[in-house]
Structures are given as structure tokens and as C-alpha cells.
Amino acid sequence: MNMLIYLMPIALLMGGMGLLAFLWSLTSRQYDDLEGAAWRILVEDETDCKRP
């Protein structure tokens, strides 16, 4: 039972850090173009064809 005194604040701190990281990613516009990244994988670049 004494371990809960240490584990609960650590769990709350880690959860808060995760929430802050998620909110930062929203404010820095990380989720704006989800379709573009998927299409860039499929499109062949011209530089890929010029390899010797």
C-alpha cells in the first residue's frame, strides 16, 4: 500500500505530460495534412529513377 504513495503521483505526472504533448501537437498543426503524407509515399519521385 505504501507504494501507491509513489506510483499515483508518477502516473498522474506521466499522464499530464502525455496530454501536454498531444495539445502541443494540435497547436503546432501536426495533424493538418493527413492525406498528403499517404499520397507522397505512393508517388514516384524523379530522383528515384536517375540512380545509376
N, C-alpha and C positions, 0 to 999 in steps of 0.2 A: 504494500500500500504506500510505502514511503517513496517508491519510485515514481508514482503518479505526480508527486510534487515537482519532479524534474521533467517528466515526459509531457505533461499537459502544456506548460509554457513553451517548450520546444516545438510541439506540434502546432500550437497557435501561431508562433513566430514563423514557422515554415509555411503555413497556410497563408499568412499575411504577405509574405514575400512572393508567393506564387500569384496572389491576387494583384499585387503591385506590378509584377512583371506583365501580367495579362493586360492591365489597364495601360501600362506604358506602350505595349504593342498596339493597342487600339488608338492611342493618341498620336503615335508616330506613323500611322496609316500603313501598317504592315499587311492588312487584310483587304486592301483596295482592289487589287487586280488578281483575282484567283484564277480566272480563265487564261490570262496571258501566259502565266508560267507553265500551264499544261500544254498550250499550243507551241511554246518555244522548244519544248522537248521534241515534239514531232516534226518541226520544220527543219529541213536540212540547210545548213549554212554553206555559203560558197567557199569558205576557207576549209571546210571539211573535204571538199572534192579535190583540192590542189595539193594534197600530200603526195610526196614522191614515193 
